[in-house]
Amino acid sequence: MSTPQAVAADPAASDPAKRLSSDERRRQILVAALAVFGARGYDGATTDEVARAAGVSQPYVVRLFGSKENLFLAALEDALARMLSAFRAALADADPADPEHAAGKRIGQAYVDLLEVRGLHQTLANAYLMGSHPVIGPAARRGFAAVWRFFRDELGLDADDARAFMAEGMLISTMIGLRLVDDYGSDPQITELFRSCFPTELPHILDLVPRGSEPW
C-alpha cells in the first residue's frame, strides 16, 4: 500500500518560514480532509490519516474539529460552498446576449474545473449515500436541495434541464470515484465514455483525475 503523502493546502503551507494562523491551518486540514474522505469514504477514513495528509498531528485535528463526524460535516460544507461559489461566479460571467446557453456552459466548465480540488466531487457523492446517518444525512439532503435550487431558481432551468444537469454531474463524480481513468485507452467503452464527457479538454482531465494507485 502506498504511503499517504501530504496534500498541499496553499503556498503558505509549504513555506516553513511562515507560521500559519489557526484559520490557515483549518483550511489546510479541510483540503486534506476532502482528499482523504473522497478516496476512503466516511467509514474508511480516519482523523489520523487526515492529519498525516495535512502535515499536522492527529490531536491537533481533534482539537480543531472535535470528532471525525464534525470534520466530515465541515468538509461537506466546504465542498458545497466551493461548488456553489464556482457556479455563481460562472453565472455572473455569462454572456448577457446569450445568457442561458453561455451560463450553462460556464457552469459545466466550473464543475469540471473543481477536479483540481482533490476529493471534492467524491466527498459530495459519499455524503449523498449517507442518508440514514442521523447527522450527516440531513446535512447532505440540505446541500443536495441547495444545488437543485441553484439550477431552478438562479440559473432558471426547468425541472427536466436541471435534472439532466445534475445527472451528468453525478456521472462525472462516479467516473472519478471508480478511478475509471485506469481503463482509459485499454477498454473501448471507457475510452468512449471519457471522450463523450470531455470532448474538448480530455488531455487535461486525464492528467488531473486520480489513479487507482494513488492513496487519494
N, CA and C atoms as a LAMMPS dump frame, in Angstrom:
ITEM: TIMESTEP
0
ITEM: NUMBER OF ATOMS
648
ITEM: BOX BOUNDS ff ff ff
-5.0000000000000000e+02 5.0000000000000000e+02
-5.0000000000000000e+02 5.0000000000000000e+02
-5.0000000000000000e+02 5.0000000000000000e+02
ITEM: ATOMS id mol type element x y z
1 1 1 N 0.84 -1.199 0
2 1 2 C 0 0 0
3 1 3 C 0.869 1.241 0
4 2 1 N 0.478 2.247 -0.787
5 2 2 C 1.261 3.47 -0.869
6 2 3 C 1.236 4.217 0.448
7 3 1 N 2.319 4.885 0.739
8 3 2 C 2.354 5.732 1.922
9 3 3 C 1.663 7.047 1.615
10 4 1 N 0.623 7.439 2.366
11 4 2 C -0.076 8.674 2.078
12 4 3 C 0.879 9.858 2.113
13 5 1 N 0.692 10.758 1.154
14 5 2 C 1.519 11.945 1.076
15 5 3 C 0.729 13.15 1.522
16 6 1 N 1.432 14.15 2.007
17 6 2 C 0.762 15.368 2.451
18 6 3 C 0.117 16.062 1.266
19 7 1 N -1.054 16.644 1.491
20 7 2 C -1.772 17.389 0.468
21 7 3 C -1.49 18.86 0.685
22 8 1 N -0.956 19.528 -0.322
23 8 2 C -0.638 20.951 -0.186
24 8 3 C -1.924 21.761 -0.153
25 9 1 N -2.153 22.47 0.923
26 9 2 C -3.369 23.26 1.053
27 9 3 C -3.25 24.619 0.394
28 10 1 N -2.101 25.242 0.498
29 10 2 C -1.881 26.555 -0.079
30 10 3 C -0.382 26.811 -0.063
31 11 1 N 0.097 27.863 -0.761
32 11 2 C 1.533 28.116 -0.79
33 11 3 C 2.143 28.316 0.59
34 12 1 N 1.398 28.919 1.496
35 12 2 C 1.946 29.169 2.824
36 12 3 C 2.235 27.886 3.573
37 13 1 N 1.429 26.841 3.275
38 13 2 C 1.6 25.581 3.993
39 13 3 C 2.929 24.919 3.677
40 14 1 N 3.483 25.224 2.498
41 14 2 C 4.755 24.617 2.122
42 14 3 C 5.95 25.501 2.454
43 15 1 N 5.699 26.627 3.097
44 15 2 C 6.756 27.563 3.459
45 15 3 C 7.04 27.447 4.951
46 16 1 N 8.124 26.769 5.335
47 16 2 C 8.376 26.552 6.758
48 16 3 C 8.676 27.838 7.514
49 17 1 N 9.018 28.904 6.777
50 17 2 C 9.331 30.165 7.45
51 17 3 C 8.074 30.916 7.865
52 18 1 N 6.946 30.54 7.298
53 18 2 C 5.707 31.238 7.613
54 18 3 C 4.919 30.458 8.647
55 19 1 N 4.564 31.098 9.735
56 19 2 C 3.756 30.469 10.766
57 19 3 C 2.293 30.657 10.408
58 20 1 N 1.575 29.563 10.247
59 20 2 C 0.19 29.655 9.82
60 20 3 C -0.713 30.052 10.972
61 21 1 N -1.708 30.86 10.652
62 21 2 C -2.732 31.194 11.637
63 21 3 C -3.649 29.983 11.819
64 22 1 N -4.488 30.038 12.827
65 22 2 C -5.412 28.921 13.058
66 22 3 C -6.385 28.772 11.892
67 23 1 N -6.806 29.897 11.292
68 23 2 C -7.702 29.822 10.137
69 23 3 C -6.999 29.186 8.945
70 24 1 N -5.736 29.553 8.731
71 24 2 C -4.977 28.952 7.63
72 24 3 C -4.756 27.456 7.872
73 25 1 N -4.482 27.098 9.111
74 25 2 C -4.28 25.694 9.436
75 25 3 C -5.592 24.918 9.263
76 26 1 N -6.701 25.539 9.641
77 26 2 C -8.004 24.893 9.46
78 26 3 C -8.26 24.65 7.974
79 27 1 N -7.943 25.644 7.146
80 27 2 C -8.106 25.484 5.708
81 27 3 C -7.236 24.346 5.19
82 28 1 N -6.016 24.249 5.68
83 28 2 C -5.095 23.192 5.279
84 28 3 C -5.675 21.816 5.615
85 29 1 N -6.26 21.701 6.786
86 29 2 C -6.842 20.42 7.206
87 29 3 C -8.065 20.084 6.369
88 30 1 N -8.883 21.078 6.032
89 30 2 C -10.069 20.814 5.217
90 30 3 C -9.691 20.347 3.816
91 31 1 N -8.634 20.92 3.241
92 31 2 C -8.165 20.46 1.931
93 31 3 C -7.764 18.991 2.019
94 32 1 N -7.031 18.643 3.071
95 32 2 C -6.622 17.252 3.267
96 32 3 C -7.827 16.359 3.529
97 33 1 N -8.791 16.857 4.293
98 33 2 C -9.984 16.056 4.61
99 33 3 C -10.777 15.733 3.349
100 34 1 N -10.912 16.694 2.442
101 34 2 C -11.614 16.423 1.185
102 34 3 C -10.917 15.315 0.407
103 35 1 N -9.6 15.37 0.354
104 35 2 C -8.85 14.353 -0.381
105 35 3 C -9.014 12.98 0.256
106 36 1 N -8.9 12.902 1.575
107 36 2 C -8.951 11.604 2.263
108 36 3 C -10.373 11.048 2.292
109 37 1 N -11.354 11.875 2.658
110 37 2 C -12.738 11.4 2.645
111 37 3 C -13.164 11.028 1.226
112 38 1 N -12.691 11.795 0.241
113 38 2 C -13.045 11.495 -1.132
114 38 3 C -12.553 10.135 -1.566
115 39 1 N -11.379 9.748 -1.117
116 39 2 C -10.802 8.463 -1.503
117 39 3 C -11.278 7.316 -0.614
118 40 1 N -11.414 7.551 0.672
119 40 2 C -11.705 6.475 1.625
120 40 3 C -13.186 6.372 1.999
121 41 1 N -13.944 7.442 1.789
122 41 2 C -15.305 7.476 2.297
123 41 3 C -15.305 7.807 3.785
124 42 1 N -16.486 8.061 4.312
125 42 2 C -16.569 8.433 5.723
126 42 3 C -16.118 7.298 6.633
127 43 1 N -16.606 6.104 6.384
128 43 2 C -16.285 4.98 7.264
129 43 3 C -14.821 4.573 7.153
130 44 1 N -14.252 4.673 5.974
131 44 2 C -12.885 4.212 5.776
132 44 3 C -11.813 5.195 6.202
133 45 1 N -12.145 6.461 6.271
134 45 2 C -11.157 7.485 6.622
135 45 3 C -10.984 7.585 8.134
136 46 1 N -9.837 8.083 8.551
137 46 2 C -9.573 8.325 9.965
138 46 3 C -9.016 9.733 10.135
139 47 1 N -9.169 10.277 11.32
140 47 2 C -8.597 11.599 11.586
141 47 3 C -7.076 11.543 11.553
142 48 1 N -6.506 10.384 11.866
143 48 2 C -5.051 10.236 11.788
144 48 3 C -4.574 10.35 10.342
145 49 1 N -5.324 9.758 9.413
146 49 2 C -4.97 9.841 8.003
147 49 3 C -5.076 11.284 7.506
148 50 1 N -6.142 11.962 7.909
149 50 2 C -6.293 13.373 7.53
150 50 3 C -5.141 14.201 8.087
151 51 1 N -4.775 13.932 9.331
152 51 2 C -3.666 14.68 9.941
153 51 3 C -2.368 14.472 9.169
154 52 1 N -2.075 13.223 8.787
155 52 2 C -0.861 12.951 8.019
156 52 3 C -0.898 13.649 6.667
157 53 1 N -2.064 13.646 6.029
158 53 2 C -2.188 14.306 4.733
159 53 3 C -1.999 15.814 4.853
160 54 1 N -2.428 16.37 5.978
161 54 2 C -2.309 17.814 6.187
162 54 3 C -0.961 18.221 6.759
163 55 1 N -0.184 17.239 7.229
164 55 2 C 1.109 17.553 7.816
165 55 3 C 1.009 18.118 9.22
166 56 1 N -0.031 17.696 9.962
167 56 2 C -0.205 18.138 11.347
168 56 3 C -0.409 16.903 12.215
169 57 1 N -0.518 17.103 13.519
170 57 2 C -0.727 15.977 14.42
171 57 3 C -2.216 15.64 14.514
172 58 1 N -2.505 14.379 14.807
173 58 2 C -3.892 13.966 14.956
174 58 3 C -4.592 14.67 16.115
175 59 1 N -3.925 14.867 17.271
176 59 2 C -4.586 15.617 18.34
177 59 3 C -4.951 17.047 17.931
178 60 1 N -4.15 17.631 17.038
179 60 2 C -4.464 18.989 16.581
180 60 3 C -5.751 18.985 15.76
181 61 1 N -5.93 17.973 14.911
182 61 2 C -7.165 17.868 14.131
183 61 3 C -8.362 17.727 15.061
184 62 1 N -8.237 16.874 16.064
185 62 2 C -9.331 16.667 17.009
186 62 3 C -9.598 17.94 17.812
187 63 1 N -8.546 18.649 18.159
188 63 2 C -8.726 19.891 18.918
189 63 3 C -9.503 20.927 18.101
190 64 1 N -9.247 20.987 16.79
191 64 2 C -9.942 21.962 15.955
192 64 3 C -11.375 21.547 15.623
193 65 1 N -11.588 20.248 15.391
194 65 2 C -12.889 19.803 14.878
195 65 3 C -13.676 18.927 15.852
196 66 1 N -13.01 18.352 16.835
197 66 2 C -13.714 17.616 17.868
198 66 3 C -13.932 16.143 17.584
199 67 1 N -14.285 15.793 16.354
200 67 2 C -14.557 14.384 16.028
201 67 3 C -14.498 14.21 14.511
202 68 1 N -14.436 12.959 14.076
203 68 2 C -14.452 12.682 12.639
204 68 3 C -15.771 13.144 12.028
205 69 1 N -16.855 12.971 12.757
206 69 2 C -18.155 13.401 12.245
207 69 3 C -18.16 14.907 11.986
208 70 1 N -17.662 15.678 12.939
209 70 2 C -17.612 17.125 12.764
210 70 3 C -16.689 17.512 11.61
211 71 1 N -15.587 16.791 11.479
212 71 2 C -14.646 17.071 10.387
213 71 3 C -15.307 16.787 9.039
214 72 1 N -16.05 15.691 8.933
215 72 2 C -16.725 15.382 7.679
216 72 3 C -17.789 16.434 7.369
217 73 1 N -18.535 16.846 8.375
218 73 2 C -19.543 17.885 8.155
219 73 3 C -18.899 19.176 7.663
220 74 1 N -17.756 19.527 8.226
221 74 2 C -17.05 20.733 7.795
222 74 3 C -16.545 20.582 6.364
223 75 1 N -16.044 19.387 6.03
224 75 2 C -15.572 19.137 4.664
225 75 3 C -16.735 19.18 3.679
226 76 1 N -17.869 18.615 4.062
227 76 2 C -19.056 18.645 3.215
228 76 3 C -19.518 20.087 2.989
229 77 1 N -19.578 20.85 4.052
230 77 2 C -19.977 22.26 3.936
231 77 3 C -19.011 23.027 3.034
232 78 1 N -17.73 22.742 3.18
233 78 2 C -16.721 23.414 2.367
234 78 3 C -16.873 23.038 0.899
235 79 1 N -17.093 21.761 0.623
236 79 2 C -17.262 21.306 -0.762
237 79 3 C -18.474 21.961 -1.406
238 80 1 N -19.583 22 -0.69
239 80 2 C -20.788 22.625 -1.232
240 80 3 C -20.582 24.119 -1.46
241 81 1 N -19.933 24.783 -0.508
242 81 2 C -19.693 26.222 -0.644
243 81 3 C -18.784 26.508 -1.834
244 82 1 N -17.735 25.707 -2.001
245 82 2 C -16.833 25.892 -3.147
246 82 3 C -17.587 25.701 -4.462
247 83 1 N -18.415 24.66 -4.518
248 83 2 C -19.117 24.363 -5.758
249 83 3 C -20.121 25.453 -6.103
250 84 1 N -20.939 25.853 -5.144
251 84 2 C -21.94 26.879 -5.42
252 84 3 C -21.29 28.229 -5.713
253 85 1 N -20.179 28.517 -5.053
254 85 2 C -19.452 29.757 -5.342
255 85 3 C -18.926 29.746 -6.773
256 86 1 N -18.389 28.601 -7.21
257 86 2 C -17.898 28.48 -8.585
258 86 3 C -19.045 28.615 -9.582
259 87 1 N -20.189 28.025 -9.266
260 87 2 C -21.349 28.13 -10.149
261 87 3 C -21.815 29.579 -10.26
262 88 1 N -21.874 30.271 -9.125
263 88 2 C -22.36 31.658 -9.145
264 88 3 C -21.389 32.579 -9.873
265 89 1 N -20.097 32.308 -9.724
266 89 2 C -19.116 33.102 -10.46
267 89 3 C -19.264 32.866 -11.957
268 90 1 N -19.506 31.625 -12.347
269 90 2 C -19.702 31.324 -13.76
270 90 3 C -20.97 31.982 -14.286
271 91 1 N -22.018 31.989 -13.47
272 91 2 C -23.274 32.621 -13.867
273 91 3 C -23.084 34.124 -14.045
274 92 1 N -22.318 34.735 -13.163
275 92 2 C -22.082 36.175 -13.241
276 92 3 C -21.281 36.557 -14.476
277 93 1 N -20.451 35.637 -14.96
278 93 2 C -19.598 35.906 -16.121
279 93 3 C -20.253 35.536 -17.444
280 94 1 N -21.492 35.08 -17.396
281 94 2 C -22.149 34.623 -18.626
282 94 3 C -22.386 35.777 -19.586
283 95 1 N -22.474 35.45 -20.86
284 95 2 C -22.709 36.435 -21.908
285 95 3 C -24.162 36.917 -21.838
286 96 1 N -24.401 38.209 -21.578
287 96 2 C -25.784 38.699 -21.486
288 96 3 C -26.574 38.506 -22.772
289 97 1 N -25.883 38.434 -23.907
290 97 2 C -26.578 38.264 -25.177
291 97 3 C -27.095 36.844 -25.372
292 98 1 N -26.537 35.9 -24.642
293 98 2 C -26.961 34.505 -24.757
294 98 3 C -26.889 33.878 -23.366
295 99 1 N -27.69 34.402 -22.43
296 99 2 C -27.489 34.067 -21.011
297 99 3 C -27.656 32.6 -20.675
298 100 1 N -28.693 31.945 -21.195
299 100 2 C -28.943 30.562 -20.764
300 100 3 C -27.865 29.62 -21.283
301 101 1 N -27.558 29.715 -22.586
302 101 2 C -26.563 28.81 -23.166
303 101 3 C -25.189 29.075 -22.578
304 102 1 N -24.805 30.35 -22.526
305 102 2 C -23.472 30.696 -22.035
306 102 3 C -23.313 30.325 -20.568
307 103 1 N -24.345 30.594 -19.778
308 103 2 C -24.265 30.29 -18.35
309 103 3 C -24.169 28.794 -18.109
310 104 1 N -24.987 28.018 -18.814
311 104 2 C -24.938 26.565 -18.636
312 104 3 C -23.583 25.99 -19.004
313 105 1 N -23.005 26.487 -20.078
314 105 2 C -21.693 26.008 -20.499
315 105 3 C -20.624 26.377 -19.483
316 106 1 N -20.689 27.603 -18.965
317 106 2 C -19.694 28.047 -17.982
318 106 3 C -19.828 27.278 -16.674
319 107 1 N -21.046 26.987 -16.273
320 107 2 C -21.251 26.257 -15.024
321 107 3 C -20.764 24.819 -15.169
322 108 1 N -21.023 24.205 -16.328
323 108 2 C -20.487 22.876 -16.567
324 108 3 C -18.97 22.863 -16.516
325 109 1 N -18.355 23.906 -17.083
326 109 2 C -16.899 24.006 -17.047
327 109 3 C -16.405 24.203 -15.622
328 110 1 N -17.141 24.988 -14.842
329 110 2 C -16.754 25.219 -13.445
330 110 3 C -16.777 23.922 -12.65
331 111 1 N -17.768 23.07 -12.923
332 111 2 C -17.853 21.789 -12.234
333 111 3 C -16.645 20.912 -12.562
334 112 1 N -16.266 20.903 -13.838
335 112 2 C -15.095 20.131 -14.251
336 112 3 C -13.821 20.727 -13.651
337 113 1 N -13.72 22.049 -13.63
338 113 2 C -12.527 22.702 -13.084
339 113 3 C -12.314 22.361 -11.612
340 114 1 N -13.401 22.065 -10.896
341 114 2 C -13.285 21.721 -9.478
342 114 3 C -12.595 20.38 -9.26
343 115 1 N -12.298 19.652 -10.326
344 115 2 C -11.475 18.451 -10.192
345 115 3 C -10.11 18.784 -9.606
346 116 1 N -9.696 20.046 -9.737
347 116 2 C -8.415 20.451 -9.172
348 116 3 C -8.432 20.403 -7.637
349 117 1 N -9.61 20.418 -7.046
350 117 2 C -9.739 20.259 -5.593
351 117 3 C -9.893 18.765 -5.33
352 118 1 N -8.816 18.102 -5.015
353 118 2 C -8.817 16.646 -4.903
354 118 3 C -9.828 16.169 -3.864
355 119 1 N -10.726 15.302 -4.305
356 119 2 C -11.688 14.69 -3.403
357 119 3 C -12.996 15.426 -3.247
358 120 1 N -13.132 16.625 -3.831
359 120 2 C -14.362 17.396 -3.626
360 120 3 C -15.581 16.653 -4.162
361 121 1 N -15.518 16.217 -5.409
362 121 2 C -16.666 15.534 -6.003
363 121 3 C -16.987 14.234 -5.269
364 122 1 N -15.943 13.481 -4.898
365 122 2 C -16.169 12.194 -4.243
366 122 3 C -16.718 12.358 -2.833
367 123 1 N -16.285 13.409 -2.125
368 123 2 C -16.816 13.665 -0.788
369 123 3 C -18.303 13.964 -0.856
370 124 1 N -18.697 14.774 -1.841
371 124 2 C -20.118 15.054 -2.02
372 124 3 C -20.883 13.769 -2.342
373 125 1 N -20.336 12.97 -3.253
374 125 2 C -21.012 11.723 -3.625
375 125 3 C -21.145 10.791 -2.43
376 126 1 N -20.101 10.723 -1.596
377 126 2 C -20.163 9.872 -0.409
378 126 3 C -21.228 10.369 0.563
379 127 1 N -21.31 11.683 0.731
380 127 2 C -22.318 12.247 1.631
381 127 3 C -23.724 11.923 1.141
382 128 1 N -23.912 11.915 -0.181
383 128 2 C -25.233 11.643 -0.733
384 128 3 C -25.654 10.188 -0.55
385 129 1 N -24.716 9.32 -0.167
386 129 2 C -25.044 7.92 0.115
387 129 3 C -25.321 7.674 1.595
388 130 1 N -25.235 8.74 2.395
389 130 2 C -25.334 8.575 3.848
390 130 3 C -26.651 9.115 4.399
391 131 1 N -27.702 8.93 3.631
392 131 2 C -28.994 9.463 4.048
393 131 3 C -29.501 8.923 5.368
394 132 1 N -29.084 7.718 5.755
395 132 2 C -29.571 7.142 7.008
396 132 3 C -28.787 7.622 8.22
397 133 1 N -27.669 8.321 7.997
398 133 2 C -26.888 8.815 9.14
399 133 3 C -27.677 9.94 9.813
400 134 1 N -27.81 9.895 11.146
401 134 2 C -28.69 10.861 11.816
402 134 3 C -28.219 12.31 11.735
403 135 1 N -26.934 12.531 11.516
404 135 2 C -26.416 13.903 11.452
405 135 3 C -25.991 14.271 10.034
406 136 1 N -25.221 13.402 9.401
407 136 2 C -24.715 13.699 8.065
408 136 3 C -25.838 13.634 7.036
409 137 1 N -26.787 12.712 7.212
410 137 2 C -27.893 12.579 6.267
411 137 3 C -28.656 13.877 6.053
412 138 1 N -29.146 14.534 7.12
413 138 2 C -29.857 15.793 6.931
414 138 3 C -28.997 16.881 6.293
415 139 1 N -27.708 16.945 6.668
416 139 2 C -26.822 17.946 6.077
417 139 3 C -26.639 17.693 4.583
418 140 1 N -26.487 16.436 4.2
419 140 2 C -26.326 16.093 2.783
420 140 3 C -27.598 16.413 2.004
421 141 1 N -28.755 16.142 2.59
422 141 2 C -30.013 16.452 1.907
423 141 3 C -30.178 17.951 1.705
424 142 1 N -29.822 18.727 2.721
425 142 2 C -29.911 20.188 2.574
426 142 3 C -28.988 20.67 1.46
427 143 1 N -27.789 20.113 1.411
428 143 2 C -26.852 20.515 0.38
429 143 3 C -27.341 20.137 -1.008
430 144 1 N -27.868 18.927 -1.149
431 144 2 C -28.379 18.47 -2.436
432 144 3 C -29.524 19.364 -2.9
433 145 1 N -30.407 19.704 -1.966
434 145 2 C -31.532 20.574 -2.302
435 145 3 C -31.054 21.972 -2.694
436 146 1 N -29.988 22.447 -2.052
437 146 2 C -29.455 23.767 -2.389
438 146 3 C -28.916 23.797 -3.807
439 147 1 N -28.297 22.707 -4.242
440 147 2 C -27.796 22.631 -5.618
441 147 3 C -28.971 22.625 -6.592
442 148 1 N -29.992 21.857 -6.27
443 148 2 C -31.189 21.836 -7.117
444 148 3 C -31.793 23.237 -7.213
445 149 1 N -31.909 23.938 -6.084
446 149 2 C -32.49 25.287 -6.094
447 149 3 C -31.652 26.231 -6.932
448 150 1 N -30.32 26.05 -6.909
449 150 2 C -29.486 26.909 -7.74
450 150 3 C -29.865 26.751 -9.206
451 151 1 N -29.971 25.52 -9.677
452 151 2 C -30.287 25.303 -11.089
453 151 3 C -31.683 25.8 -11.45
454 152 1 N -32.619 25.635 -10.529
455 152 2 C -34.001 26.055 -10.817
456 152 3 C -34.19 27.558 -10.643
457 153 1 N -33.733 28.103 -9.511
458 153 2 C -34.057 29.49 -9.175
459 153 3 C -33.034 30.496 -9.695
460 154 1 N -31.758 30.156 -9.623
461 154 2 C -30.731 31.119 -10.019
462 154 3 C -30.361 30.998 -11.491
463 155 1 N -30.161 29.785 -11.97
464 155 2 C -29.866 29.603 -13.392
465 155 3 C -31.133 29.669 -14.228
466 156 1 N -32.275 29.309 -13.615
467 156 2 C -33.557 29.427 -14.311
468 156 3 C -33.892 28.268 -15.22
469 157 1 N -33.308 27.093 -14.969
470 157 2 C -33.625 25.922 -15.78
471 157 3 C -34.993 25.358 -15.398
472 158 1 N -35.661 24.716 -16.351
473 158 2 C -36.863 23.982 -15.981
474 158 3 C -36.448 22.682 -15.297
475 159 1 N -37.418 21.955 -14.782
476 159 2 C -37.097 20.776 -13.974
477 159 3 C -36.349 19.718 -14.777
478 160 1 N -36.728 19.514 -16.043
479 160 2 C -36.063 18.495 -16.847
480 160 3 C -34.606 18.846 -17.119
481 161 1 N -34.341 20.103 -17.448
482 161 2 C -32.958 20.519 -17.717
483 161 3 C -32.113 20.486 -16.445
484 162 1 N -32.72 20.883 -15.326
485 162 2 C -31.993 20.834 -14.056
486 162 3 C -31.641 19.382 -13.709
487 163 1 N -32.584 18.477 -13.922
488 163 2 C -32.325 17.053 -13.673
489 163 3 C -31.193 16.542 -14.548
490 164 1 N -31.201 16.916 -15.825
491 164 2 C -30.155 16.45 -16.733
492 164 3 C -28.792 16.991 -16.315
493 165 1 N -28.754 18.242 -15.871
494 165 2 C -27.5 18.851 -15.435
495 165 3 C -26.935 18.102 -14.235
496 166 1 N -27.792 17.837 -13.248
497 166 2 C -27.325 17.154 -12.051
498 166 3 C -26.963 15.701 -12.345
499 167 1 N -27.691 15.079 -13.254
500 167 2 C -27.383 13.685 -13.601
501 167 3 C -26.01 13.582 -14.251
502 168 1 N -25.668 14.53 -15.116
503 168 2 C -24.344 14.489 -15.744
504 168 3 C -23.251 14.716 -14.705
505 169 1 N -23.516 15.609 -13.749
506 169 2 C -22.546 15.827 -12.681
507 169 3 C -22.327 14.572 -11.859
508 170 1 N -23.397 13.847 -11.574
509 170 2 C -23.279 12.597 -10.825
510 170 3 C -22.493 11.553 -11.614
511 171 1 N -22.69 11.535 -12.935
512 171 2 C -21.936 10.602 -13.772
513 171 3 C -20.441 10.885 -13.68
514 172 1 N -20.077 12.153 -13.763
515 172 2 C -18.661 12.52 -13.681
516 172 3 C -18.098 12.143 -12.321
517 173 1 N -18.845 12.407 -11.259
518 173 2 C -18.384 12.048 -9.916
519 173 3 C -18.18 10.543 -9.785
520 174 1 N -19.084 9.757 -10.38
521 174 2 C -18.958 8.298 -10.333
522 174 3 C -17.704 7.843 -11.075
523 175 1 N -17.443 8.441 -12.229
524 175 2 C -16.251 8.088 -13.001
525 175 3 C -14.981 8.366 -12.215
526 176 1 N -14.97 9.489 -11.5
527 176 2 C -13.794 9.842 -10.701
528 176 3 C -13.635 8.862 -9.548
529 177 1 N -14.738 8.612 -8.828
530 177 2 C -14.669 7.725 -7.675
531 177 3 C -14.257 6.313 -8.035
532 178 1 N -14.653 5.838 -9.204
533 178 2 C -14.295 4.493 -9.651
534 178 3 C -12.861 4.415 -10.179
535 179 1 N -12.202 5.574 -10.31
536 179 2 C -10.866 5.632 -10.931
537 179 3 C -10.91 4.979 -12.321
538 180 1 N -11.971 5.28 -13.06
539 180 2 C -12.139 4.697 -14.389
540 180 3 C -11.028 5.097 -15.341
541 181 1 N -10.325 6.165 -15.003
542 181 2 C -9.231 6.596 -15.873
543 181 3 C -8.19 5.497 -16.052
544 182 1 N -8.096 4.583 -15.083
545 182 2 C -7.136 3.477 -15.206
546 182 3 C -7.41 2.617 -16.449
547 183 1 N -8.666 2.597 -16.905
548 183 2 C -9.041 1.762 -18.039
549 183 3 C -9.132 2.549 -19.339
550 184 1 N -8.835 3.857 -19.254
551 184 2 C -8.864 4.652 -20.482
552 184 3 C -7.759 4.167 -21.433
553 185 1 N -8.127 3.966 -22.68
554 185 2 C -7.159 3.512 -23.677
555 185 3 C -7.095 2.008 -23.827
556 186 1 N -7.477 1.27 -22.774
557 186 2 C -7.453 -0.192 -22.862
558 186 3 C -8.854 -0.782 -22.979
559 187 1 N -9.855 -0.068 -22.467
560 187 2 C -11.241 -0.52 -22.557
561 187 3 C -11.974 0.419 -23.52
562 188 1 N -12.437 -0.075 -24.663
563 188 2 C -13.072 0.812 -25.65
564 188 3 C -14.295 1.542 -25.117
565 189 1 N -15.074 0.884 -24.263
566 189 2 C -16.276 1.534 -23.726
567 189 3 C -15.907 2.694 -22.797
568 190 1 N -14.919 2.474 -21.926
569 190 2 C -14.496 3.529 -21.015
570 190 3 C -13.838 4.669 -21.789
571 191 1 N -13.073 4.33 -22.794
572 191 2 C -12.446 5.354 -23.625
573 191 3 C -13.51 6.216 -24.299
574 192 1 N -14.535 5.566 -24.827
575 192 2 C -15.636 6.289 -25.462
576 192 3 C -16.347 7.198 -24.46
577 193 1 N -16.56 6.702 -23.242
578 193 2 C -17.24 7.481 -22.21
579 193 3 C -16.46 8.749 -21.876
580 194 1 N -15.16 8.628 -21.677
581 194 2 C -14.337 9.801 -21.367
582 194 3 C -14.374 10.803 -22.518
583 195 1 N -14.286 10.308 -23.741
584 195 2 C -14.281 11.22 -24.885
585 195 3 C -15.629 11.908 -25.056
586 196 1 N -16.688 11.225 -24.664
587 196 2 C -18.018 11.824 -24.736
588 196 3 C -18.214 12.895 -23.661
589 197 1 N -17.729 12.616 -22.455
590 197 2 C -17.916 13.56 -21.344
591 197 3 C -17 14.773 -21.435
592 198 1 N -15.805 14.582 -21.986
593 198 2 C -14.812 15.658 -22.017
594 198 3 C -14.274 15.84 -23.438
595 199 1 N -15.129 16.286 -24.361
596 199 2 C -14.719 16.317 -25.778
597 199 3 C -13.636 17.341 -26.094
598 200 1 N -13.532 18.415 -25.306
599 200 2 C -12.595 19.484 -25.66
600 200 3 C -11.387 19.588 -24.748
601 201 1 N -11.384 18.878 -23.646
602 201 2 C -10.289 19.042 -22.686
603 201 3 C -9.815 17.717 -22.108
604 202 1 N -9.926 16.684 -22.897
605 202 2 C -9.592 15.35 -22.411
606 202 3 C -8.161 15.224 -21.901
607 203 1 N -7.138 15.745 -22.598
608 203 2 C -5.766 15.607 -22.073
609 203 3 C -5.603 16.193 -20.676
610 204 1 N -6.233 17.352 -20.44
611 204 2 C -6.144 17.978 -19.117
612 204 3 C -6.817 17.11 -18.062
613 205 1 N -7.98 16.564 -18.394
614 205 2 C -8.711 15.716 -17.454
615 205 3 C -7.917 14.462 -17.131
616 206 1 N -7.311 13.857 -18.135
617 206 2 C -6.535 12.634 -17.913
618 206 3 C -5.34 12.892 -17.004
619 207 1 N -4.798 14.093 -17.041
620 207 2 C -3.695 14.444 -16.149
621 207 3 C -4.166 14.722 -14.723
622 208 1 N -5.445 15.119 -14.605
623 208 2 C -5.932 15.65 -13.339
624 208 3 C -6.571 14.602 -12.443
625 209 1 N -7.316 13.673 -13.002
626 209 2 C -8.102 12.763 -12.17
627 209 3 C -7.202 11.743 -11.478
628 210 1 N -7.574 11.309 -10.278
629 210 2 C -6.733 10.364 -9.527
630 210 3 C -6.748 8.962 -10.126
631 211 1 N -5.609 8.288 -10.021
632 211 2 C -5.464 6.909 -10.46
633 211 3 C -5.713 5.942 -9.304
634 212 1 N -5.922 4.686 -9.665
635 212 2 C -6.143 3.679 -8.635
636 212 3 C -4.962 3.462 -7.723
637 213 1 N -3.754 3.774 -8.202
638 213 2 C -2.565 3.58 -7.399
639 213 3 C -2.308 4.716 -6.409
640 214 1 N -3.054 5.805 -6.539
641 214 2 C -2.868 6.965 -5.653
642 214 3 C -3.69 6.775 -4.382
643 215 1 N -3.117 7.161 -3.232
644 215 2 C -3.883 6.982 -1.982
645 215 3 C -5.124 7.861 -1.942
646 216 1 N -5.065 9.001 -2.615
647 216 2 C -6.255 9.858 -2.753
648 216 3 C -6.058 10.794 -3.91
